[in-house]
Amino acid sequence: MTRIPTLPPQAPRTGSRFTRWLGRSVLRLGGWTIAGDWPDLPRLVVIAAPHSSGWDAVWGLAAKLAMGVDITFIAKAELFRGPLGWLLRKFGGHPVDRSAPGGIVDQTASEIRAAGRMWFVLAPEGTRKRVEHWKTGFWKIARRAGVPVYCAWFHYPDKTIGLGPLVELSDDPVADMARIRAIYRPYLGKNRGTD
């Protein structure tokens, strides 16, 4: 039986009985479970790592549906062409032109600040390839929006999607990034870890 965390009162919600059943069925058929719980906060920046495979989106979307949580995410604009684009938008996706990322931070932070409830998720690596340094966009968005960062993770060896911990950011991005990277050190994606 796949464990599905109960959403706290302030969590943004979406979906129906059917979409929750669909998400749970996909997770169960894939052998995945969810560990941890969501914080009771109306606004968050959620980061998910390690992001090493396109399968992360499949399992992540299944978990999102299973829990009935309304999470906004961005993905490369190329994915939003055709029927897949309609589906991604339906599940909370927003296309982003990665060749012109300048205004994404301010725009997203403003949307989070203005929303009554909004959880925004992104992969700090910014790609499925191994990177030496994570992109700081999530840190900048969270700081400008005045919200904490919540860590979500994939651990493929035991097929677990993990929730937590919550990280309150400081004024020091270098120290915060080191602290957050250390949280992810034990977890292995489909093709690699975070180090």
BALOBA-1460 file (C-alpha; in Angstrom, 3 decimals):
// residues 195
<rec num="1" residu="m" x="0.000" y="0.000" z="0.000"/>
<rec num="2" residu="t" x="1.388" y="3.385" z="-1.012"/>
<rec num="3" residu="r" x="1.468" y="5.894" z="1.858"/>
<rec num="4" residu="i" x="-0.151" y="9.206" z="0.896"/>
<rec num="5" residu="p" x="0.380" y="12.109" z="3.324"/>
<rec num="6" residu="t" x="-2.668" y="14.079" z="4.432"/>
<rec num="7" residu="l" x="-2.524" y="17.705" z="3.347"/>
<rec num="8" residu="p" x="-2.436" y="20.253" z="6.169"/>
<rec num="9" residu="p" x="-5.211" y="22.898" z="6.354"/>
<rec num="10" residu="q" x="-3.261" y="25.708" z="4.620"/>
<rec num="11" residu="a" x="-2.019" y="23.583" z="1.689"/>
<rec num="12" residu="p" x="-3.216" y="24.564" z="-1.787"/>
<rec num="13" residu="r" x="-5.486" y="21.826" z="-3.127"/>
<rec num="14" residu="t" x="-6.644" y="20.633" z="-6.521"/>
<rec num="15" residu="g" x="-8.025" y="17.569" z="-8.234"/>
<rec num="16" residu="s" x="-10.842" y="15.160" z="-7.712"/>
<rec num="17" residu="r" x="-11.433" y="11.694" z="-6.352"/>
<rec num="18" residu="f" x="-10.595" y="10.319" z="-9.823"/>
<rec num="19" residu="t" x="-7.264" y="12.200" z="-10.166"/>
<rec num="20" residu="r" x="-6.228" y="11.149" z="-6.655"/>
<rec num="21" residu="w" x="-7.064" y="7.530" z="-7.532"/>
<rec num="22" residu="l" x="-5.104" y="7.847" z="-10.785"/>
<rec num="23" residu="g" x="-2.019" y="9.230" z="-9.017"/>
<rec num="24" residu="r" x="-2.157" y="6.562" z="-6.326"/>
<rec num="25" residu="s" x="-2.557" y="3.842" z="-8.939"/>
<rec num="26" residu="v" x="0.492" y="5.029" z="-10.905"/>
<rec num="27" residu="l" x="2.596" y="5.157" z="-7.739"/>
<rec num="28" residu="r" x="1.400" y="1.727" z="-6.602"/>
<rec num="29" residu="l" x="2.042" y="0.134" z="-10.015"/>
<rec num="30" residu="g" x="5.528" y="1.678" z="-10.060"/>
<rec num="31" residu="g" x="6.246" y="0.514" z="-6.504"/>
<rec num="32" residu="w" x="6.719" y="4.068" z="-5.175"/>
<rec num="33" residu="t" x="5.877" y="5.403" z="-1.741"/>
<rec num="34" residu="i" x="5.926" y="8.866" z="-0.158"/>
<rec num="35" residu="a" x="7.814" y="9.589" z="3.073"/>
<rec num="36" residu="g" x="7.368" y="12.677" z="5.237"/>
<rec num="37" residu="d" x="4.662" y="15.312" z="5.470"/>
<rec num="38" residu="w" x="3.965" y="18.806" z="4.163"/>
<rec num="39" residu="p" x="4.299" y="21.872" z="6.405"/>
<rec num="40" residu="d" x="1.137" y="23.801" z="7.229"/>
<rec num="41" residu="l" x="2.072" y="26.925" z="5.274"/>
<rec num="42" residu="p" x="0.119" y="28.676" z="2.517"/>
<rec num="43" residu="r" x="3.155" y="29.723" z="0.451"/>
<rec num="44" residu="l" x="6.390" y="27.827" z="-0.241"/>
<rec num="45" residu="v" x="9.172" y="27.312" z="-2.703"/>
<rec num="46" residu="v" x="9.642" y="23.556" z="-3.046"/>
<rec num="47" residu="i" x="12.813" y="22.145" z="-4.565"/>
<rec num="48" residu="a" x="13.037" y="18.577" z="-5.863"/>
<rec num="49" residu="a" x="16.339" y="16.741" z="-6.381"/>
<rec num="50" residu="p" x="18.192" y="14.818" z="-7.584"/>
<rec num="51" residu="h" x="16.717" y="15.447" z="-11.019"/>
<rec num="52" residu="s" x="18.509" y="12.974" z="-13.261"/>
<rec num="53" residu="s" x="15.798" y="11.483" z="-15.463"/>
<rec num="54" residu="g" x="12.617" y="12.334" z="-17.313"/>
<rec num="55" residu="w" x="10.974" y="9.699" z="-15.098"/>
<rec num="56" residu="d" x="11.198" y="12.188" z="-12.200"/>
<rec num="57" residu="a" x="8.365" y="14.150" z="-13.829"/>
<rec num="58" residu="v" x="6.215" y="11.016" z="-14.147"/>
<rec num="59" residu="w" x="6.608" y="10.010" z="-10.498"/>
<rec num="60" residu="g" x="6.417" y="13.617" z="-9.282"/>
<rec num="61" residu="l" x="3.188" y="14.292" z="-11.171"/>
<rec num="62" residu="a" x="1.735" y="11.005" z="-9.931"/>
<rec num="63" residu="a" x="2.548" y="12.033" z="-6.339"/>
<rec num="64" residu="k" x="1.046" y="15.486" z="-6.915"/>
<rec num="65" residu="l" x="-2.176" y="13.917" z="-8.215"/>
<rec num="66" residu="a" x="-2.284" y="11.290" z="-5.461"/>
<rec num="67" residu="m" x="-2.027" y="13.917" z="-2.732"/>
<rec num="68" residu="g" x="-4.370" y="16.403" z="-4.430"/>
<rec num="69" residu="v" x="-1.844" y="19.163" z="-3.878"/>
<rec num="70" residu="d" x="-1.837" y="22.206" z="-6.152"/>
<rec num="71" residu="i" x="1.809" y="22.826" z="-7.005"/>
<rec num="72" residu="t" x="2.880" y="25.236" z="-9.715"/>
<rec num="73" residu="f" x="5.975" y="24.313" z="-11.716"/>
<rec num="74" residu="i" x="8.000" y="25.537" z="-14.660"/>
<rec num="75" residu="a" x="9.473" y="23.465" z="-17.455"/>
<rec num="76" residu="k" x="11.287" y="24.177" z="-20.688"/>
<rec num="77" residu="a" x="9.003" y="25.706" z="-23.309"/>
<rec num="78" residu="e" x="9.729" y="22.914" z="-25.800"/>
<rec num="79" residu="l" x="7.723" y="20.479" z="-23.643"/>
<rec num="80" residu="f" x="4.566" y="22.578" z="-23.983"/>
<rec num="81" residu="r" x="4.004" y="21.871" z="-27.678"/>
<rec num="82" residu="g" x="1.056" y="19.750" z="-28.740"/>
<rec num="83" residu="p" x="-1.084" y="17.579" z="-26.446"/>
<rec num="84" residu="l" x="1.670" y="17.277" z="-23.818"/>
<rec num="85" residu="g" x="1.570" y="21.068" z="-23.382"/>
<rec num="86" residu="w" x="-2.152" y="20.981" z="-22.635"/>
<rec num="87" residu="l" x="-1.597" y="18.229" z="-20.083"/>
<rec num="88" residu="l" x="1.324" y="20.015" z="-18.396"/>
<rec num="89" residu="r" x="-0.688" y="23.244" z="-18.108"/>
<rec num="90" residu="k" x="-3.611" y="21.275" z="-16.661"/>
<rec num="91" residu="f" x="-1.283" y="19.931" z="-13.942"/>
<rec num="92" residu="g" x="0.076" y="23.373" z="-12.991"/>
<rec num="93" residu="g" x="2.916" y="23.780" z="-15.487"/>
<rec num="94" residu="h" x="4.140" y="27.066" z="-16.925"/>
<rec num="95" residu="p" x="6.508" y="27.148" z="-19.926"/>
<rec num="96" residu="v" x="9.782" y="29.026" z="-19.563"/>
<rec num="97" residu="d" x="12.196" y="30.171" z="-22.243"/>
<rec num="98" residu="r" x="15.535" y="29.108" z="-20.798"/>
<rec num="99" residu="s" x="17.425" y="31.391" z="-23.207"/>
<rec num="100" residu="a" x="15.889" y="34.458" z="-21.502"/>
<rec num="101" residu="p" x="15.599" y="33.644" z="-17.782"/>
<rec num="102" residu="g" x="16.071" y="37.211" z="-16.464"/>
<rec num="103" residu="g" x="12.517" y="38.061" z="-15.393"/>
<rec num="104" residu="i" x="11.481" y="34.658" z="-14.076"/>
<rec num="105" residu="v" x="12.709" y="35.293" z="-10.521"/>
<rec num="106" residu="d" x="10.895" y="38.602" z="-10.007"/>
<rec num="107" residu="q" x="7.739" y="37.454" z="-11.771"/>
<rec num="108" residu="t" x="7.503" y="34.231" z="-9.767"/>
<rec num="109" residu="a" x="8.279" y="35.939" z="-6.444"/>
<rec num="110" residu="s" x="5.551" y="38.515" z="-7.135"/>
<rec num="111" residu="e" x="3.045" y="35.768" z="-7.955"/>
<rec num="112" residu="i" x="3.856" y="33.928" z="-4.716"/>
<rec num="113" residu="r" x="3.579" y="37.110" z="-2.607"/>
<rec num="114" residu="a" x="0.217" y="38.008" z="-4.208"/>
<rec num="115" residu="a" x="-1.296" y="34.538" z="-3.893"/>
<rec num="116" residu="g" x="-3.338" y="33.477" z="-0.908"/>
<rec num="117" residu="r" x="-1.919" y="29.977" z="-1.332"/>
<rec num="118" residu="m" x="0.843" y="28.961" z="-3.706"/>
<rec num="119" residu="w" x="3.460" y="26.236" z="-3.620"/>
<rec num="120" residu="f" x="6.000" y="26.603" z="-6.402"/>
<rec num="121" residu="v" x="8.354" y="23.723" z="-7.267"/>
<rec num="122" residu="l" x="11.513" y="23.544" z="-9.351"/>
<rec num="123" residu="a" x="14.648" y="21.447" z="-9.719"/>
<rec num="124" residu="p" x="17.650" y="23.342" z="-8.332"/>
<rec num="125" residu="e" x="20.001" y="21.640" z="-10.787"/>
<rec num="126" residu="g" x="18.087" y="23.169" z="-13.692"/>
<rec num="127" residu="t" x="18.844" y="20.127" z="-15.864"/>
<rec num="128" residu="r" x="18.960" y="16.331" z="-15.737"/>
<rec num="129" residu="k" x="22.726" y="16.397" z="-16.310"/>
<rec num="130" residu="r" x="25.239" y="16.395" z="-13.467"/>
<rec num="131" residu="v" x="26.145" y="19.965" z="-12.479"/>
<rec num="132" residu="e" x="28.900" y="21.235" z="-10.234"/>
<rec num="133" residu="h" x="26.831" y="24.134" z="-8.872"/>
<rec num="134" residu="w" x="23.077" y="24.367" z="-8.424"/>
<rec num="135" residu="k" x="21.262" y="27.342" z="-9.904"/>
<rec num="136" residu="t" x="20.370" y="29.962" z="-7.309"/>
<rec num="137" residu="g" x="16.999" y="30.897" z="-8.835"/>
<rec num="138" residu="f" x="15.011" y="29.016" z="-6.180"/>
<rec num="139" residu="w" x="16.937" y="30.822" z="-3.421"/>
<rec num="140" residu="k" x="16.310" y="34.225" z="-5.024"/>
<rec num="141" residu="i" x="12.623" y="33.478" z="-5.582"/>
<rec num="142" residu="a" x="12.135" y="32.349" z="-1.969"/>
<rec num="143" residu="r" x="14.018" y="35.335" z="-0.528"/>
<rec num="144" residu="r" x="12.143" y="37.862" z="-2.669"/>
<rec num="145" residu="a" x="8.810" y="36.194" z="-1.900"/>
<rec num="146" residu="g" x="9.633" y="36.012" z="1.826"/>
<rec num="147" residu="v" x="8.936" y="32.281" z="2.065"/>
<rec num="148" residu="p" x="10.959" y="29.262" z="3.226"/>
<rec num="149" residu="v" x="12.282" y="26.481" z="0.999"/>
<rec num="150" residu="y" x="10.876" y="22.997" z="1.395"/>
<rec num="151" residu="c" x="13.013" y="20.063" z="0.287"/>
<rec num="152" residu="a" x="11.478" y="17.188" z="-1.674"/>
<rec num="153" residu="w" x="13.613" y="14.326" z="-2.941"/>
<rec num="154" residu="f" x="13.720" y="11.212" z="-5.059"/>
<rec num="155" residu="h" x="15.513" y="8.109" z="-3.827"/>
<rec num="156" residu="y" x="15.354" y="5.529" z="-6.603"/>
<rec num="157" residu="p" x="17.027" y="2.581" z="-4.803"/>
<rec num="158" residu="d" x="13.986" y="2.177" z="-2.562"/>
<rec num="159" residu="k" x="11.502" y="4.061" z="-4.792"/>
<rec num="160" residu="t" x="10.731" y="6.800" z="-2.285"/>
<rec num="161" residu="i" x="9.605" y="10.349" z="-2.856"/>
<rec num="162" residu="g" x="10.530" y="12.246" z="0.281"/>
<rec num="163" residu="l" x="9.097" y="15.397" z="1.835"/>
<rec num="164" residu="g" x="11.169" y="17.586" z="4.140"/>
<rec num="165" residu="p" x="12.834" y="19.297" z="5.789"/>
<rec num="166" residu="l" x="11.767" y="22.947" z="5.755"/>
<rec num="167" residu="v" x="14.673" y="25.387" z="5.404"/>
<rec num="168" residu="e" x="14.472" y="28.988" z="6.583"/>
<rec num="169" residu="l" x="16.888" y="31.019" z="4.463"/>
<rec num="170" residu="s" x="19.475" y="33.479" z="5.746"/>
<rec num="171" residu="d" x="21.106" y="36.464" z="4.049"/>
<rec num="172" residu="d" x="24.009" y="34.218" z="2.981"/>
<rec num="173" residu="p" x="23.240" y="32.327" z="-0.236"/>
<rec num="174" residu="v" x="26.523" y="30.416" z="-0.171"/>
<rec num="175" residu="a" x="25.931" y="29.053" z="3.334"/>
<rec num="176" residu="d" x="22.286" y="28.275" z="2.559"/>
<rec num="177" residu="m" x="23.205" y="26.406" z="-0.631"/>
<rec num="178" residu="a" x="25.813" y="24.341" z="1.228"/>
<rec num="179" residu="r" x="23.291" y="23.507" z="3.950"/>
<rec num="180" residu="i" x="20.645" y="22.499" z="1.411"/>
<rec num="181" residu="r" x="23.069" y="20.432" z="-0.702"/>
<rec num="182" residu="a" x="24.028" y="18.508" z="2.460"/>
<rec num="183" residu="i" x="20.353" y="17.583" z="2.997"/>
<rec num="184" residu="y" x="20.287" y="15.886" z="-0.422"/>
<rec num="185" residu="r" x="23.605" y="14.039" z="-0.137"/>
<rec num="186" residu="p" x="22.083" y="10.658" z="0.911"/>
<rec num="187" residu="y" x="19.581" y="10.508" z="-1.955"/>
<rec num="188" residu="l" x="20.148" y="8.879" z="-5.336"/>
<rec num="189" residu="g" x="18.243" y="9.720" z="-8.487"/>
<rec num="190" residu="k" x="17.706" y="7.297" z="-11.346"/>
<rec num="191" residu="n" x="21.077" y="8.137" z="-12.913"/>
<rec num="192" residu="r" x="23.065" y="9.877" z="-10.163"/>
<rec num="193" residu="g" x="23.082" y="11.611" z="-6.807"/>
<rec num="194" residu="t" x="23.445" y="15.346" z="-6.178"/>
<rec num="195" residu="d" x="27.229" y="15.425" z="-5.684"/>
